[in-house]
């Protein structure tokens, strides 16, 4: 069990999360694994929400919603791999829509990783 404490403004909330694990080592190893999981989850979710407005999406039927989520994550990964332009992900996404040359550069950067 992990107890997490969150401070937002003057409000403190406690949350309990339960995990099943085969880790037999120290508690510190388990705590590190939990922190790494949540840092990745929070970091990716924040970028997807800010750059792609994922939380505003209204698709609720299973297949279209899952397909759109996969495409957003693919686009995010492609944008992260293209290193020639130093902009926020949201600005890079919009630049892809305005400049075909940049869109091709982003797609080509993704092909280089294959």
C-alpha positions in Angstrom: 0.0 0.0 0.0 1.2 3.5 -0.8 -0.2 6.5 1.0 0.2 9.7 -1.0 -0.4 13.2 0.3 -1.2 16.1 -2.0 -1.1 19.8 -1.2 -3.1 22.1 -3.4 -3.6 25.6 -2.1 -4.7 25.2 1.5 -6.2 21.7 0.9 -4.5 18.5 1.8 -5.8 15.2 0.4 -4.7 11.7 1.2 -5.0 8.8 -1.2 -4.2 5.1 -0.7 -3.1 3.0 -3.6 -2.6 -0.8 -3.4 -0.1 -2.7 -5.5 0.7 -6.3 -6.1 4.4 -6.9 -6.7 6.9 -9.7 -6.7 9.6 -7.4 -5.4 11.3 -9.0 -2.3 13.9 -6.3 -1.8 13.8 -3.2 0.3 10.9 -0.8 0.5 13.1 1.8 -1.1 13.2 -0.2 -4.3 9.4 -0.4 -4.4 9.0 3.3 -3.6 11.4 4.2 -6.4 9.4 2.1 -8.9 6.1 3.7 -7.8 7.6 7.2 -8.1 9.1 6.5 -11.6 5.7 5.1 -12.8 3.8 8.2 -11.6 6.4 10.7 -12.9 6.1 9.2 -16.4 2.3 9.0 -16.2 2.0 12.6 -14.9 4.5 14.0 -17.4 3.0 12.3 -20.5 -0.6 13.1 -19.4 0.2 16.7 -18.8 1.8 17.1 -22.3 -1.0 15.3 -24.0 -3.6 17.5 -22.2 -1.8 20.8 -22.9 -0.5 20.1 -26.4 -3.4 17.9 -27.7 -6.2 18.9 -25.4 -6.8 15.3 -24.6 -9.1 15.9 -21.7 -11.4 17.9 -23.9 -12.0 15.1 -26.4 -15.6 13.9 -26.4 -15.1 10.5 -28.1 -16.6 8.0 -25.7 -17.2 4.9 -27.9 -14.3 2.5 -27.2 -12.6 2.0 -30.6 -12.6 5.6 -31.9 -11.4 6.9 -28.5 -8.6 4.3 -28.3 -7.5 4.9 -31.9 -7.4 8.7 -31.3 -5.3 8.2 -28.1 -2.9 6.0 -30.0 -2.5 8.6 -32.7 -1.9 11.4 -30.2 0.8 9.4 -28.5 2.4 8.5 -31.9 2.4 12.2 -32.8 3.9 13.2 -29.4 6.7 10.7 -29.9 7.4 11.9 -33.4 7.5 15.5 -32.3 9.9 14.6 -29.5 12.3 12.9 -31.9 12.6 15.9 -34.2 15.3 18.1 -32.7 15.9 20.9 -35.2 13.2 23.3 -33.9 13.2 24.3 -30.3 9.5 25.0 -29.5 6.9 23.7 -27.1 5.2 20.6 -28.3 2.0 22.4 -28.8 3.7 25.0 -31.0 5.5 22.2 -33.0 2.2 20.5 -33.5 0.6 23.6 -34.9 3.7 24.2 -37.1 3.2 20.8 -38.7 -0.2 22.0 -39.8 1.2 25.2 -41.3 4.4 24.1 -42.9 4.6 20.9 -44.9 8.4 21.0 -44.8 8.4 20.8 -41.0 5.8 18.1 -41.1 8.0 16.0 -43.4 11.0 16.7 -41.1 9.0 15.3 -38.1 7.9 12.3 -40.1 11.4 11.7 -41.4 12.9 11.9 -37.8 10.5 9.1 -36.9 11.7 7.0 -39.7 15.3 7.4 -38.6 14.4 5.7 -35.3 13.0 2.5 -37.0 
